Amino acid sequence: MMFKDVHYAQYMTEVNQRLSSNGIFLTVKGEKLNTMTIGWGFIGYMWRKPIFIVPVRKSRFTYGLIEKSDEFTVSIPFDGLKKELALCGSKSGRDIDKFKAFGLTPVDGKIVNTPVINECDLHYECKIVFKQEMDPVNLDTAYDKSCYANKDYHTLYFGEIVACYLKE
Ligand SMILES: Cc1cc2nc3c(=O)[nH]c(=O)nc-3n(C[C@H](O)[C@H](O)[C@H](O)COP(=O)(O)O)c2cc1C
């Protein structure tokens, strides 16, 4: 794969557009390699660094993996892969190898040890620098009701963006 480095904020509009429609891929490598769909997330600037925040509920297989990792990657298709995003957002890596099952190809990134997804257009490589479990005490009660009926709260993982590139 050929990488074309881009500024981390250059495609923010496209990322937010994908997040709020079909989702994007969050890939984590632990004892297993796995990817899941996320529909929420943030790209921003903090601690003098570009940061990507990803929210993972405790029930996800990804949660066990990311808790033991210090990095993750995010891969975004500008269009298409809708079926794959729906499947990676409903099937669990506990049961299947989603890369094999859904025809996704892991390829080595530039800096971190976690691969990115070849079939996507835009990639972020991130090193985890902070994490925060949600404390419902601090959450708006209407949000608590509408998003956390099962009390399956997110942990937010803050990843320093150490590489951002388009696949050529
Ligand atoms: C469009 C979409 C967006 C999603 N966003 C999130 C998210 O932001 N955080 C999360 O924990 N789960 C989210 N999910 C659910 C997970 O992708 C789903 O539970 C997945 O099967 C978890 O995979 P795993 O068990 O292999 O980690 C989303 C699912 C879809 C379809």
The ligand as a Gaussian input file, in Angstrom:
#p B3LYP/6-31G(d) Opt

LIG

0 1
 C      -23.174000       2.096000      13.011000
 C      -22.691000       1.452000      14.287000
 C      -22.019000       2.232000      15.217000
 C      -21.540000       1.676000      16.421000
 N      -20.858000       2.473000      17.314000
 C      -20.341000       1.925000      18.439000
 C      -19.554000       2.708000      19.334000
 O      -19.287000       3.903000      19.086000
 N      -19.094000       2.126000      20.476000
 C      -19.361000       0.810000      20.783000
 O      -18.923000       0.328000      21.841000
 N      -20.083000       0.037000      19.942000
 C      -20.563000       0.551000      18.773000
 N      -21.273000      -0.237000      17.902000
 C      -21.530000      -1.653000      18.225000
 C      -20.327000      -2.565000      17.979000
 O      -19.740000      -2.299000      16.709000
 C      -20.798000      -4.040000      18.009000
 O      -21.293000      -4.337000      19.301000
 C      -19.714000      -5.020000      17.602000
 O      -20.328000      -6.260000      17.318000
 C      -18.629000      -5.202000      18.666000
 O      -17.690000      -6.087000      18.162000
 P      -16.666000      -6.898000      19.090000
 O      -17.476000      -7.712000      20.073000
 O      -15.908000      -7.768000      18.104000
 O      -15.795000      -5.890000      19.748000
 C      -21.756000       0.296000      16.698000
 C      -22.440000      -0.490000      15.746000
 C      -22.900000       0.071000      14.556000
 C      -23.617000      -0.791000      13.546000

